[in-house]
Amino acid sequence: MGFRKIDARRLPRAGAWASGAAFAALAATCLLAGCGGGGGGGGGGGLPIGLLPGVTPPPAAGDNNTGGSGIVASATVAAQCAAPRTGINPATNRAYPDTAGSLDTEKSWVRGWIDETYLWYSEVPAALKAADYATPVAWFNVLKTPATTSSGRAKDRFHFTYDTEVYRQLNLGGVSAGYGMETASVRSSPPRDIRIALVEPGPTSPAAKAGIQRGAKILTIDGVNVVSATGTANVNVINGALSPKARGESHTFTFDMNGTQSTVVLTADKVTSTPVQNVKVIDPAGANVGYLLFNDHITTSEPLLISAVNTFKGAAIKDLVLDMRYNGGGQLAIASRLAYMISSPGVTAGKTFEQLVYNDKNPFRQTAAQTLTPFLGTSNSGQPLPTLGLSRVTVLTGPDTCSASESVINSLRGVGVAVNLVGGTTCGKPYGFIPQDNCGTTYFAIQFKGANQQGYGDYSDGFAPDANCTVADDFGHELGDPAEARLAAALNLRSAGACPAPSSTKTLADAALNKSQPAPQAEQPYLLDRSPLRENRLIDTLSNPG
């Protein structure tokens, strides 16, 4: 079995996927084998847990055209479950609404929900039959457009599901089972080069406690040679260890860090993400430049972003370097608040951060005004947000910069803020979801496209770096180190007006770490074991479900 690039898509981390044969197969084979991204989750009662004020669920039967023989309105079969949940839903503090049903009623709900809300509902193949698929998740997986973009990529690379409670915990608190480290593929075919891209700090991170650092190269896993192994059995060992399924699962890794090898047994634990890290002020040539690493648009990121902006405001920074190279997105409201804080009220007042474009059925019955997401000037708790008043910002990007992160770039440009990009081309996802729970599975089907104040939202092939600013990820330096290649290029862009010549930047495999290896493939590294939830744009109010 050969190995190839995963089209820069993130794949499941521990505990991320919902149950179902299709996703089990993906989790077992995709991390190194070349699959695309997937996705699912929500609150109870068949009503979207993520609906914003003014957004209503699709109408009940009789109020809309379900379109297509055998398709029923989702509201008529919502929460009719083969295995009804009991007790209190922690997302709503109310009893689960589930009643006795069957897998067939759950599949009917899925088909109705797709027909009502999916952005490309009319492109779903009509010949598909629910009876051919064993579970609602397997049925959902095929209910999407088969079309491709002009570049040949799948038009919909983002269809996925989640176990609802797993989704709730990850979205609200950044909690998931794992080692507290992200792995990146520098070279995906033998001789492979799999590196540690970042390590979560703190007491819940097994990798941090073991002293693992960014840049460490994985040599073996459970006795399998990661660099040279071939064959399905070896692939399964590697993939299974990189994406542990549950807390307590242990695997043995051998790492090479600067020529020193070490063997470490890592045991998966519940890891709490720190979405904002390395907040600092850099002082090149007497000009204060703020830097922060922003990894996740999750609820817990908001107070950390506010604190960072207050730090920068107190230091009177002149410029900002926003490192979102590993930020796959998340809540659109977080992205809006961040963009507001970077700019100034005079620039963003009355302007659109992002307009949501739904299908022609207008499934959530929004008025034109309700489709407009403003630049939010208050926190989730209603407190005024600080602002930096910057007219330009430099963003460090790569193939893992996705969705809500791309929204920050696109929407700031839409109001005239200069956004410089250094690193790699972003993932290209101007689409988003309103997560929807039914019977314990949250479903993520693309329901809208986002456009900025100028009406622009067509970047399915991503945002490319500025001229001569394509800079490989530098695993030889810690993130936030002014000598790290992407940050160094950004600082040079600020001071000299241009990125350094390509020859002055690091290669994909840093020479100091990998002297014995041949030249790396001409591809940007991409993260291997991240869940599809973390490459999305979500309209979500889980932090205040009501």
Summary of the structure (lengths in Angstrom):
residues: 546
radius of gyration: 22.7
end to end distance: 49.5
largest distance: 69.1
contacts: 2016
relative contact order: 0.17
helix: 25%
strand: 23%
